Amino acid sequence: MPATKKQLSKFESEDSERKFWATTDSTELIDWKSGVSRKFPNLKPTLRTISLRLPVYMIEDLKVMANKRDVPYQSLLKVFLADRLDQERRRL
């Protein structure tokens, strides 16, 4: 968690805290230079449905491979695509 530029004092009441945050820009209280980049690998990514036209033989081959791995063929396709995207990112 990034360090704050100045420490906040304790509020006298919930109302005083509410008034403070209503008039204060919280981004001015954060030391952005001390921030650390984080990854959240367990978050589920936002999904978008697409339409993809593939030759029948590719779909059949994919279904056979997926069946051998006991996974849905669309899931296997996502794994293959993710692996290839990772390879391409590293190459660049």
C-alpha positions, 0 to 999 in steps of 0.5 A: 500500500502506498505511503501517505504524504501526511498522517490523518488525525482521528476524527471526532465523529463519523459526521466530521469524517464524512465532511472531511472526505466530501471536501478532500481529494484523497489522491493528494494524500498518497505518495504515488512514487512509493506505490508498488505495482501488484497483480491479482491473478485470482480475479476473473477477467471480464469476458466478451463473447465473439464470433469466430469462424473456423474450418470444420477440421480445426474444430473437430481436431480441437474437440478430439484434443479436448476430449482426451484432456477431459475439458471443454473444447472452447476452454482448450481453445482459450488455453492455446490462444493464451499460450500463443499470445504469451509467446508473442508478447515475449518475442516483442 
